Amino acid sequence: MRVHVRLFAGLNRYVTNKPSGIPFDAELPDGATVEALIRHLGLPPDEVRVVFVNGRAQPLNFALTEGDEVGIFPPIGGG
């Protein structure tokens, strides 16, 4: 299955040379989870804080489906 991915706040450096937030497609086996996508992309698990699927925050064990739009964010600090 194919999902549409956007990486934010520097996570793109692990996968693509595109600027942060530019979408790209990832091909995964049917029934893959958010956690499987993170592993597939080679993202360090400790650098992933929040994952949105179709605009809603989801846990790592959430099962993805064809065409899902996934946004992955690292921890972000500010003040």
Residue pairs with C-beta under 8 A, 6 or more apart in sequence:
1 27
1 28
1 29
1 30
1 32
1 64
1 65
1 66
1 67
2 25
2 26
2 27
2 28
2 66
2 67
3 25
3 26
3 28
3 37
3 64
3 66
3 67
3 68
3 69
3 70
4 23
4 24
4 25
4 67
4 68
4 69
4 70
5 23
5 24
5 25
5 26
5 37
5 41
5 70
5 71
5 72
6 21
6 22
6 23
6 69
6 70
6 71
6 72
7 14
7 15
7 16
7 20
7 21
7 41
7 43
7 72
8 20
8 21
8 71
8 72
8 73
8 74
9 20
9 73
9 74
9 76
10 20
10 74
11 20
11 43
11 47
11 48
11 72
11 73
11 74
12 18
12 19
12 20
12 21
12 22
14 41
14 42
14 43
14 44
15 24
15 41
15 42
15 43
16 22
16 24
18 24
23 69
26 37
26 40
26 41
28 36
28 37
28 40
28 64
29 36
31 63
32 40
32 63
32 64
33 60
33 61
33 62
33 63
33 64
34 51
34 53
34 58
34 59
34 60
34 61
34 62
34 64
34 70
35 60
35 61
37 64
37 70
38 45
38 48
38 51
38 60
38 72
41 72
43 72
47 74
47 75
48 72
48 73
48 74
49 73
49 74
49 75
49 76
50 57
50 72
50 73
51 57
51 58
51 60
51 62
51 70
51 71
51 72
51 73
52 58
52 70
52 71
52 72
52 73
53 62
53 64
53 68
53 69
53 70
54 68
54 69
55 69
64 70
